Amino acid sequence: MDQLNTPFQPKDGLEVEDTGDEVLVYLPGSDKTLFLNETAALVWRLCDGQRTGAQMVELLTEAYPEAQADIGPQVQAALADFIERGLVEHSA
């Protein structure tokens, strides 16, 4: 699946705690909690079912122009990790 051309949204039933400074996701079916680093937390907050990965890259590049070269790969890596862990789904 092409993460940059697909909009994603969090799967239903996840417990998420967003304090503004950090995001914690309680993994379903386990007693584990995933702590999202700053980049992953930014991507998570943009997974609203409307934005594609490419739109996320564009928004983050506008907000952090000094990190432009790193943003695309970091967004792709974060989305791939969310998909692998079953945290997000493709929105229709």
Residue, then its C-alpha position, 0 to 999 in steps of 0.5 A: m500500500d502506498q502510504l503517501n497517497t492514502p489517507f489513514q485514521p486511527k482504528d476504532g477502540l484504541e485508547v490514546e492519551d495525548t497530553g499535548d507534549e506526548v502521545l501514548v497509545y495503549l496497544p489492544g490485546s496486550d498490556k503494552t503502551l506505545f510511546l510516540n516520539e515527537t515525529a510519530a506524535l505529529v504524524w499520529r495527530l495528522c491521521d484524521g481520515q482526510r489527509t494523505g501521507a503526502q499532505m502530511v509531508e507537505l504540512l510538516t515541511e511548511a512547519y519545519p522547513e529546516a528538516q525538509a530532507d528528513i520529513g518524507p522518510q520519517v512520515q513514511a516510517a511512522l505510517a509503516d510502523f502504525i500499519e504494522r502495529g495495527l493502529v491505523e486503517h485506510s479511510a474510505 
